[in-house]
Amino acid sequence: MKKLYIGFFSLLALCIGIGIFYFSFYRQEKMEFPKDVTMETAWGKPYAFNNMEPKVRLLEFVYTNCPDICPSTSFQMKQLKERLEKDGLFKTKVEFITITIDPRRDTQQVMQTYANMFGVESDNEGWIFLRGSEEDTKKVADAFNFLYRDPGNGMLIHTTLTYFLDENNRVIDTFGMGEKGFDKENVYKRIVKEAK
């Protein structure tokens, strides 16, 4: 009977280890921008995922009516941007991407206003704000296993992750969102380590 318990728990530990590997590394490594999607920037320019310069990128999905977690994350990214600019890394080696998951309400003008809230006045500052069709938005979100849905009141329920990508646009790390989930210091160190 003792051998049966040992065998069972050994098998259980092995399965848990495989599960952790799959969710932490294998699945994450398979996340990337769909090459056949082109979105529109907040200033109306096309942004194609199949034609991206080699840079490390921090990606967030938001909706502008979000009452807390989205603007909190974007605000912390603004602070990161300012720090990375002082280091001479932002725009040249590091790019931020913000994609709305609510393109019906988040029009081009709304996205511009949202970008302006975080000190971004154009597409040429190293932080790109994007919107696309609902179909393309879902395609990009699905590529990163980012889940969202509207329960009917316009307050979207969504995954609370940001994604850190290497120069080959492969996800190499994920971070939380919001004031408590997004560890700005940790994210900064990770970006600097990868960008230098």
Residue pairs with C-beta under 8 A, 6 or more apart in sequence:
27 145
28 171
28 172
28 174
29 170
29 171
31 143
31 144
31 145
31 163
31 170
31 171
32 143
32 165
32 169
32 170
32 171
33 49
33 52
33 140
33 143
33 169
34 49
34 139
34 140
34 143
35 49
35 50
36 50
37 48
37 49
37 132
37 136
37 139
37 140
38 46
38 47
38 48
38 49
38 132
38 136
39 46
39 47
39 49
39 99
39 130
39 131
39 132
39 136
39 137
39 140
40 46
40 47
40 108
40 130
40 131
40 132
41 47
41 111
41 123
41 128
41 129
41 130
42 108
42 111
42 112
42 114
42 115
42 120
42 123
42 129
42 130
42 131
43 108
43 112
43 122
43 123
44 108
45 123
47 128
47 130
49 140
49 169
52 169
53 95
54 167
54 168
55 92
55 93
55 94
55 95
55 167
56 93
56 94
56 95
56 164
56 165
56 166
56 167
56 191
56 194
56 195
57 94
57 95
57 96
57 97
57 164
57 165
57 169
58 77
58 80
58 94
58 95
58 96
58 97
58 162
58 163
58 164
58 165
58 187
58 191
59 96
59 97
59 98
59 99
59 144
59 162
59 163
59 164
59 165
60 70
60 73
60 74
60 77
60 96
60 97
60 98
60 99
60 162
60 163
60 177
61 98
61 99
61 100
61 101
61 141
61 144
61 146
61 148
61 158
61 159
62 70
62 71
62 73
62 74
62 98
62 99
62 100
62 101
62 114
63 70
63 100
63 101
63 102
63 105
63 106
63 156
63 158
64 70
64 100
64 102
64 105
64 106
64 110
64 111
64 113
64 114
65 102
65 105
65 154
65 155
66 155
66 156
67 155
68 178
69 160
69 177
69 178
69 181
70 177
71 117
72 177
72 178
72 179
72 182
73 162
73 177
73 178
73 181
73 182
74 98
74 114
74 117
74 118
75 118
76 179
76 182
76 184
77 96
77 98
77 118
77 127
78 118
78 119
79 184
80 96
80 184
80 187
80 188
80 191
81 90
81 96
81 118
81 119
81 126
81 127
83 188
84 90
84 94
84 188
84 191
84 192
84 195
85 91
87 192
89 191
89 192
89 195
89 196
90 126
91 125
91 126
92 126
93 195
93 196
94 126
94 191
94 195
95 126
95 127
95 128
96 126
96 127
96 128
97 127
97 128
97 130
98 114
98 115
98 127
98 128
98 129
98 130
99 130
99 131
99 132
99 137
99 140
99 141
100 106
100 111
100 129
100 130
100 131
100 137
101 137
101 141
101 146
101 148
101 156
101 158
102 150
102 156
103 131
103 132
103 133
103 134
103 137
104 134
105 154
106 114
106 131
107 131
108 131
111 129
111 130
111 131
112 129
114 129
115 121
115 127
115 129
118 127
120 127
120 129
131 137
132 140
141 147
141 148
144 161
144 163
144 171
145 159
146 158
146 159
146 161
147 158
147 159
148 156
148 157
148 158
148 159
149 156
149 157
149 158
150 156
150 157
151 157
160 176
160 177
160 178
160 181
161 174
161 175
161 176
161 177
162 174
162 175
162 176
162 177
162 182
162 187
163 171
163 173
163 174
164 171
164 172
164 173
164 174
164 175
164 187
164 190
164 191
164 194
165 171
165 172
166 172
166 194
172 194
173 190
175 181
175 182
175 183
175 186
175 187
176 182
176 183
